[in-house]
Amino acid sequence: MAETVYVQKFEEFFTAKYKKELEKLAEFYPIKRSLNVDYKTLEEYDIELADELIQKPAEIIESAVEAVKNMSVVSSKEEPVVPHVRFFNLPNDYTLIIKNVNSSHLGKLISIEGVVTKITEVKPKLVNAVFECNHCGRIYTIPQEDTTGKIAEPSACSCERRSFSLMTEQSTFIDTQKLEVQEPLEKIRGGEISRKMSVIINDDLTNLIIPGDKLMITGTLTLKAPKFKTAVYDLFIDANHTMKLSKEFEDIELTEEEEKKIKDLSKDPKLYEKIVASVAPSIYGHSEIKEAIAMQLFGGTPHKVKSDGMKIRPDMHILLIGDPGCLVADERVALGNGAIAKIGEFGSEHLEKIDVDLLTGQGRKRDTATIFHAYRNQPVMEIITESGKSIKGTYNHPLLTVKNRERTWKRLDEMKAG
């Protein structure tokens, strides 16, 4: 519930600092449904209110929306303007890299920078549920404020019965999408693993983002209810604002000096070698991989034209396959007939062709090993279990693990004690 004191403060703030933005929003409402507010502008106007926004974002953002309602802003279609109020440009203390996000930030407004790796399709999300009592037919409307996805139902009807049916046609839905973002590579040190974070976006933030986009995401850090009873929870961000940090090709403007340099470079006889060398210059060697990545930047099939006549750059995709993980020659594996044999008995030369039927460890499922790999100088590590059993292999060798009844493949170097 929005507090009157915060609502009044936001009314004064919007009147003083965002009157023009509200008037412009009213012209395009409801096509545009968000009022974007710079946190630093709010901080300069009322530092206490800005601090409260960080500490209890749900209540303060609700107060901001209520303030706009009270200002009686009307759209060009004579409809009341009730926008989302979205905040960006948080201070450095609350603009975090994903690996530094922890339980101390729960329930607070934070910003993270990340690259989108996955995105789901747009789905409807229930925001106001209409229920009908199955006995007396009374109607109840229940706002759905739980960010974890659980549906809130009436506790009991006035007829003292507790059986209800959800009336989907009378209920209110908005669009929602789930993203997965990971830390940008330039934020990772040495051999660190890039951390990931799940993000939920709603309504007018959906359908604007694609995998590969680099974003600054502002939202509330929230707990995700576990599938099974456990004391350990996952985290996700309920996004309030998203901002793309990388420009589209169409948005890049070149100066005359830059155009001249590009034209001069196009006449360089070693242009091809220079382009290849510019790919990951800090990584030594791997010239063939760098050459393949450089080729991906340019068109593969010429004269690709859309139905409306627009010419577009053809898509080109590359699959990079690294060396597989290996176990040492003395490790034993289960053959398809149930017998046990050492890996070193299957071959002796690198990339030697073999034909060995093996059990995969997934019930009675079998598979065939067709290539023998021999890496003489690869570093190895050993994992010793609580029962005293051990396994030794390269850092990237995958192991099938079981946690909370879920099977997951993990590299040896991702295994942790406990």
Helices and strands as residue ranges (DSSP letters): H 4-17, H 19-28, E 34-38, H 39-45, H 47-55, H 57-70, E 84-88, G 92-94, E 95-96, G 98-100, G 103-105, E 109-119, E 123-133, E 139-143, E 164-166, E 172-182, G 185-187, E 196-202, G 203-205, E 214-224, E 234-244, G 249-251, H 256-266, H 271-277, H 287-296, E 332-334, E 340-342, G 343-345, E 352-359, E 366-372, E 380-384, E 390-394, E 398-403, E 406-411, G 412-414
